[in-house]
């Protein structure tokens, strides 16, 4: 029998708080994220193995995000337009 897994959607504030307080012994966020997003295939195995980007996001990027927000947004809009061009029936809502 193939792996059967549960995906649980928690919407109650008390349950959300319980999950927030849970230790890694009970909930392994990175494993769940990697499985859900299929990280090895969508972003590449090196991203899953070398977690250097966590420290960058928690420190340097977070401290400077407001000063760079406009640049980051412009880059996202440009990348999406180039890599996922609008087709008939879609609109360009980010620009």
C-alpha positions, 0 to 999 in steps of 0.5 A: 500500500502506498504511503498514506498521509494526512494533511490537517488544516487547523483554523481554531485559534487554540489549536493554532496556539498549540501547534505554535508551542509544540516542540520539534519532537512532536512537529517537524516543520522542515520535513513537512515543508520539504515533503509538501513542496517537493523541495528537491524537485522544485528548488533543488537538493542543495537548498534542502541540505544547506540551510544557509538561507535561514540565517540570511532571512532571519538577520540581514534580509529582515533588518533591511527589508523595508529599505529594499522592498521596492527593489525586491517587488520589482524583481518578483514582478519582472521574474514572474512576467518573464518566466510565467507570462500572462496568457489570454484570460489572465491579467497582470495584477502585480504591475 
